[in-house]
């Protein structure tokens, strides 16, 4: 544990440090971050890249009174360490530990809960407007990465901020997209000097003097402004942000603490919105992460000495994401109409192989899920078969486009939702536990949830051949280890499968819960209880004939899903049975009406009772209650 870092209890302690101590603190922060992430996994590269910025922010500003809003939160590990969480940092992303993202209930220094991109500017603007209404003496700072600036919401926030002219600072952390030229001594010098109080006063005074010159004062002011813009535009890419009404400064070296401190102190006192552009290196200070930023963006446990990521055990099953990527390439080889779309997650969604095999049919639209869906709709109007591959939790961002631009027009767009269900250590912002609820009721949409990797391939081919909107979700992690046949079959839409006969209870499951249901049936049989198991396969349309025929033969129905119970799969089964006039008791097993915190998938499933043991407990409790009621 670092000598300086261990002495810091609050951000106020940073202000007491001497300048020469700050570089040592930066090194200690990087050491602590690498040490913890190598064990727990996490977002390494982006957090290492903003160590100096984090120090400078807490040196200049007064958190928690001043508000620092981190976009997405991938880069907030140093911030956590500087705000009194060193003693808990080893629990990062663990069950009952600290979150991998800023959370207001975790610390007063976390100004806003984040996890999805491009929210910082809008949230910061709201806080800036709020402080003025309440007459609070605060400074508001948003930190946003260049990747997050590809989302429309960021530009909506910039546009509104420029209109309101609220005093706030937006820091653009340029670490990846090369939207700026290399940082040079001249541009850095200009940014620091043009942001100084002396220059700002000089500029305002000059404008005032020139404007009162009789006859052509205003023309002189316009000429002076154009001269300044020409100089800044020649050296910097600031004209875009100036167009939104921001005072732009940068780019400056985001790893030079002296430049950061001087510039932050200057811009903190400028009235109106300011955009400070800094250039950083992802993975700074840890060679493996510097050399391969995508690999260490969100990384699992690794050997901190060699940087080698701990791989799957020999003989383990392929991941669902890997099977998806492989299968989509095969489908595209067979059908020239198949195209793939991702929202800045080509590697995370397994589309790298598709991009290599069919580069002319692969599109990465950036962090722009809404655009991705409507873009796909346009492709479908031209007779193509687009597959929009997005994490389930991020599909929420494009809901209106799914309804209005795809389903209303009944276009053949496929939504492949990776990370459906519980995802583990990333916690509540990333669990994909709402898609069944918000997708299943949309007209024209077919929605399937395969139970294993073989079924997944069948569903994928079925979707590719379907003349209408089609969605399927699949979980994070490995499949069950089944061999993949070379030939991919299709399935009849709206058909489930009876996997096990039984007279005492009927368990209707979908997705990963089918495997848990089969295991529960084995455990129940040891106690003399005979369970029938149905894989519903489709949440929309449900297999009405199969479900009703099986429910008629059972005294108890249990539904099992890894989705919110409200409006989810179990609710759909209840609706079907109710509409059929059936009165069989139905017990639903799924995600309760609460946000699920972080932990491993196995830990969370056990905690929520949505595994084999949980199903056994539910069945036994229900049957015992039924017997007790009959006896009385």
N, C-alpha and C positions, 0 to 999 in steps of 0.2 A: 504494500500500500504506500502511495507516495507521501513524502514528508510534508510537502506543502498542502496537497489535497486533503490529507487526513486532519489538518488543522482548520479547514473551512467548515463552518456550521451553517452559515447563511450567506447569501450573495453579498451582504454588507461587508463580510470579512475580505472579499476580493479587493475592495476599495483601499484596504490598508496595505496591500502588497506593493512592494517596490517593482519598478519596471523590469529589472533583471530577473525577478522571480516568476514573471508571467510565462516566459519561454519554458522554464522548468515545469510549471504547472501544466502547460500544454502537453509536454512529454508524458507527465504522470497520468493525465486524462486519457491519452491514447493507450497507454499501457493497461489501464484499468478496463477500458472498453474492449480491447482485444482479448484480454484475459477472460472476461465474463462471456463475451459473445462466442469465443472458441468453445465454451462449455455448453451454453444455453442456446446458441444460434441467435440470429437477429439481423437487424439492418446495420451492417458494419460500415460499408463504404461511405454512405452519406453522412453518418455521424462523425467519422474520422475527418471528413472534409470541412466541418464547421467548428472545429475545436477552438481555433483562434477567434472566430466570430463570436462564439458563445462566451468566451472570456471577456472580449471587448464589450459585448452587450451588457453584461452584468457589472463591468467596471464603470461604464458610462451611465447606465440607467438604474433606476431604483425599484426593482421588483420586490414585492408584488404590487406596489402602488402603480408603477409604470407597467403596462401590459405588453408582454412579448408573446406573439401568436405564431406558432410554428406550423407551416403548411404540411399536411400529411402526418408529420411527426417522425418520419424515418430518421431525421437528423437530430433528435432531441436528447440523445444519451448524455452528451457532455453537459447539457442544461440540467438534466436530472442530477448528475454528480455534483454540480455547483450549487444546487439548491437543497442540500441537506439529506440526500438519499444515498450517500456512499455506503452506509452500514447495511442498506437493503439492496444494493445494486446487484449482489450475487443472486437475488431471487428474480431478476429480470425475466419476464415472460413465462414464469413458472406459476403453477397453481397456488393461489393465495399470495403471490409475490407482486412486485411492482410491474406496471404495464410497460409494454414496449412503445407506447404512445403517450403523449401528454393527456392527463386526466384531471379534471378540476377537483374531484373528490380525493385524489391522491396527494395533491400539494396546492397550497395557495399560490405558488409560483407558476402553475399551469393555468394559463388564462382561458383556454378553450379546449374542449375535447376534440381530437382530430383522429384521422385514420384514413379518410378518403381525401383525394387531392383537391387543390384549387379553392379551398374555403377561406384561407387566411385573410385575403384582402377584404372580402365582404364582411367577415366577422370583425376585423379591425376597424373598418369604417363604421360599423354599428356601434362599437365601443367608443370611437372618437366622437360620433354624434351624441351618444349618450352622456359622455363626460361634459359636453358643452351644455346640454339640457339641465344636467344636475350641478353644473358649475364646479366640477372636480378639477383639481390640479394634477393632471396625469399626462404622460406621454404614451403614445400607442405605436407599437412597432410590429409589422408583419414580416415574416421571413418566408419567402417562397422560392422554390427551385425552378430552374428553367424548364424542366419537364412539366411541372404543374402549370406553367404558363401557356401550355398548348390547349388547355381547357377553356371553353367559352365563358365559364363562370368567372374566371380570373379577369377576363376583359370586361365583363359586366361590372365587376367591382371597381376596376380602374376607371371606367367610364363614369360611374356614379360618384366616385371620390373626386375626380376632376371637376365634376359639376358642382358638388357641394363645397369644394375647396376646404375640406376639413384638414386640420393640422394632424398629420400622421406620417410615419416613415414606412415605406415598403422597401425591403432589402431583397433584391433579386440575386439569388445564389446561382451563379452560372458555372456549372461544374461538368457539363456533358455535351450540350448541344452546339457549342461553338457559335453562339449568336453574336459574339463579340470578337474583335481582333485580339491578338496577343496583347497582354497588358504590358505597356511600355512605360518608361520613366516619364515621358512627356504627358501622356494621358493621365497617369496617376497624379502627377504634379498639378495639372490643370484641375482635376476633380477636387483635390484637397484645397486648392487656393480659391477656386470658384465657389466653394461652399463656405468659405470663412465669413465671419461677421463683417470684417472690414470690406470685403468685396461686395457682399449683399447690400451693405449700407451705401457703398459707392455707387452701385448700380441703381438703387432706388433714388439716391440724391441726384444722379446724373439724369435720370428720366424726368424728375420733377423740374430740374433746371431747363432741360431742353424743351419740355412741353410748353413752357411759358414764353418761349421765343416767339415774338409776333410774326404771324404770317406762315411760317413753315416749321414751327416747333414740333408738331406731331409727326411730320415727315422725318425730321431728324431722329426722333425716338424710334420710328420704324426702321430707319437705316441702321441705327445702333443695335437694335435687337437682331436684325438680319445678320449683321456682322458677327455678333456673339454666336448665333445659331450656326452660322457657316463654320466658325472655328470649332465649336463643339461637335457638329455633325461630321466634320472631317476627321476628328480624332476618335469619336465615340458613336455608338449606335443609338443615341438618345432621342432622336427626332420622333420616334414612335411614341415614347412616353411623354415627351413634351406636348405631343398632339392630344394626349388625354388630359392635359392640364397639370402635369406633374413637373416639378423642378427635378431635372435628371443630373446625377453625378456618377461618374464611373467610366469605364470599369477600373477598380483598384484591386490590388493583390489581397485576396481574402486570407492569406497566410502571413501577412505582414502586420503585426499587432500595432506598431507605431502608426501606420497609415490608417488602420481601422479606428484606433482611438481618436486620432485627430479629426477624421472625417465624421465619425458618429457624433462627436462633441459639437461639430459645426452644424450638421443638418438637424440636430435635435432642437435648435432654436429658430429654424426657418418656419415662417407661418405658411400654412397651406400644405398640400400633399407633396411629399418628396420621394423619389425613387433613387435608391443607392444601389448601383450595380457592382457586385464583387465577383471576382473570378477565383474559384477554388479547384482543388484536385480531389476527386472522389478517392477515398481510401488513403488519403495523405498520411504518410508516416508508417504504413505497413505495406511492404513491397508487393506481396501477392495481390492485395486489393487494388493497389495502384495499377498493376499490370493487367488485371482482368476485372474492371468495375462491375460488369453485369453479373458475374459469378458471385461477387461478394456484396451485391445489393441487399438481397435477403438470403442469408446463408444459414445452413444447418451447422451443428457442431463441427469443429475442424481442429487439426493439429496446429497450434499457434507458431510452432517453430518452422514447419515446412509449408504451412498454409493448405495442406491437403485436407479436403472435406471428407468427413467420415461417410463412406459410401454404404450402399445396401449390402447386407450379408450375402455371401455367395449362395446362389440358388433361390433367392427371394423373388417374389412375384414382381412383374413390371408394374409401374405406376399407371393409374388410369389416364393421367395426362400423356404419358408416353404412348399408351395404346391408342388414345385419341389421335395423336399426331401421326402415327404410323398408318392408321386406318384411313385418315382423311387423304393422305397422299395416294393410297390405293384407290380410293373412290375418285379422286381427281384424274388418276391415270386412265380410268375407265370412262370418265365423263368430262368432256372439255368445258362443260358449263359450270363445274364446281369451282368456286373461288373462296378464298379465306380472308377474313378481316379480323384484326386485333386492335385493341386500344392500348398501345405501348406495352404489350405484354407478350411479345412473340416467344420469348424463351419460357416464361412462366406458364404459358398455355400450350406448350409443345409444338408450336408452329414453325420452329426453325427448319425442320426437315421439309415442310411444305414450301417455305420461302426459297429454299435451295433448289427444290425439284421443279417448282412452277413460279418463278419470280414474277412473271407477267400476270399471274392470277393471285398474287398475294398483296395485301394492303395493310400497312400499319398507319392508323390515322392519328396517333398520339393519344394523349389522355382526353378523349372526346367521345365518350360512349354514346351520347345522343346523336352526334354526327355519324358514328359508325352504323347505327341502326337505320337511319334515314338514307345514308349512302348505300347501304345494302338494298334498301327498297328500290332505289334508282337502278341498281344493277339488275334486280329481279325484273323490273319493268322492261329491260332489254333482253329478257329471256335467259339470264344466267341463274345459277343456283348458289347464292352466297351463304356462307356459314360464318356467322358472327360469334367469335369465341371470346367470352368475357367471364371473369369470375362472377359467381352468383351475386356476391355482395355489391359488385359494381353495376350489375344489370339494373339495380334499383334506380340508378341515375338516368336511365333511358326509358322509363316506363311509359311516358306519354308517346314516345316515338314507336314503341312496340304496339301500343293500342291504335294510334291514329294513322301512322304511316305504313305499317305492315299488315296488321290484322284487319283493319277496316277495309283495306283494299284486297285482302285475301291473297297476298303475295307469297311466293314460295321461298321465304327466308327461313333459315334454320338458326336457332339460338342454342349454341353449345355452352352450357353453364358449368364451368369448372369450379371446384371447391364448393359444391353443393353440400349443405349440412355443416357439421362442426369442423372447424379447421385447426383448432389447437391454440398455439401460443400467441397468435396475433389478436385473439380476443374478440370482443363484441362487435368491433367495427368490421371484422372480416368473416365472421360466421355467416354462411349462406343458408340461413334457416327461414327465410320468408318467401322464397321464389314460388313454392307451390301455392301459397296463399294469394300472392298478387298476380300470378300468371293464369291460374286454372280457370278463372271465370271470364276470360276475354274471349269473345266469339271468334270462331274460325281457327283458333289455336289448338293444335294437338300437343299433348305434353306427356312424355314418357320418362321413366326413371329406371334404368337397368340395374339388375341385382349383382352383376359381375361383368368381367371384361368381355366374355363371349357374347353375352346379351347386349352389351354396349355396342359392339360392332354390328350386330343385327339392327339395332335401333338406328345407328348412324346411316346405314344403307337405306333403311326404310324412310328416314327423313329426307335423304337426298333424292328419292324418287317420288316424294309426296308433292302434290300440286297445291300447296297452301302453307301457311305458317306452321312451324314445328319447333318445339323446344324439348331439350333433354338436359338433365343435370347428372353429374357424376362427382364422386367425393375426392377429397385430397387423399393422397397416399397410394399404397399398393393395392392391386387387385387380389383376388383370392388364389391366384396361381394356376388357373386353368390353361391348358394348351390352346393356342388360337388356330382354328382351322384355316386353311388357305382360302377356301371359298367362303364368302360372307353371305349368309342367308338373310332374308327379310322376314318380318312378322306382320301378321294382319293387325292393322290399327284397331285399338280398342279391345284387344284380347289379353286376358290374364292366363295364369297357369296354375293348376292344382298340383302342388308338389308332394302333399302328404294327406292321406285320409285320416279322419279322426272323428270320434262321436261326442267327446266331452266339451270341447271348446274349438272354436274356429279363430285362427289368427290370420288376419289379412294384412300383409306387410308390403312395403314397397322400398326399392333401393337397397341400401346396405342393411336395412332392418330385416330383409328376407333371410340373410345368413344367420342373424341373431335369433330369428323366429325358429329356424330349423334346429339350432342348438338348444333353444328353450324346449322344443318338443322332445328332444332326447332326454333332457333333465326331468321333464314332467312325466315321461313314460316310466322313469325309475320310481315314481310315486303313484303309479297306477292310473295316470291321467292321459287320455288319448287325445292328442291335439291334431286337428287338420290345419294344413298350412297352404295359403294361397299367395302367390306372387301376383299382385295386381298389374304390375308392369306399366300400365298407363294410369295416370291420374285423370286424364281427360282425352278421350272418353273412357269412362269406367266400363269394365266388362259386366254389364247388367245381368246377363243370363247366368254367368258363372257365380257371381257374388250372391245373387238372390237364391239360386238353387242350393248353394252351400249353407247359407244362413238359415234356410228353412229346416235344415237337418241338425242344427246346433242349438244348444240351450244358452250359449254365451258367445258373443263375438268380441274379439279384441283387435283393434287396428294398431299398427306400428309404423312410425315414420320418424325421420330425423328432420323435422320441420316444425314450425310453430303450430300449435294445436288450433289456434284461431284461424278459421278459414282454410285449413290445410287438408291433407289427405283423409284423415279420420272424419273431418266434417263433411267431406264429399261422400264418403260411404254412408254416413248418417242420413244425409239428404236422400241418397238413392233408396235406402231401406225404408225411410219414412214415406217417400213418394209411392213406394210399392205397398204401403199399408202394413208393414211388418212391425211387430212389437218386441222382437228379440232384444234383450239388453245388450248395449254396445259400450265397451270401455275403450277409451282412446289413450294411447301411449305416444308421447312426443315431447316437444319443447314447451314448457309452461309459459305463461304470459309474463315473461321477464327476460331481460337481456342476460346472456350467458357470458361469464367472465372467461379468462384465459386458463389454460391447462392443456395437457395432452388430450388427444381425442379419446383415448381409453379412460382417462381420469374423469373427463366431463360426462361421457356416456354412463359411467358407473354412478356418478353423482346425481345425474338426472333420471336414472333408472331406465335408460333406453338401450339396454343390452340384454343378453340372454338371461342373466340373473334377474334383471329388473322385470322382464316379461314373466318369468316364473313366479316372482313375488306377486305381481299384479293378478295373474290367473288364479293362484292359490287363494289370495285374499278375496277375490270376487266369487269364486266357487264356494268358499267357506261361508261367506255372507249369504249367498243364495241358499245354501243348505240350512243355515240358521233360521232364515226367514221362513223356509218351508216347514221346519220343525215346530215353529211357533204358531 
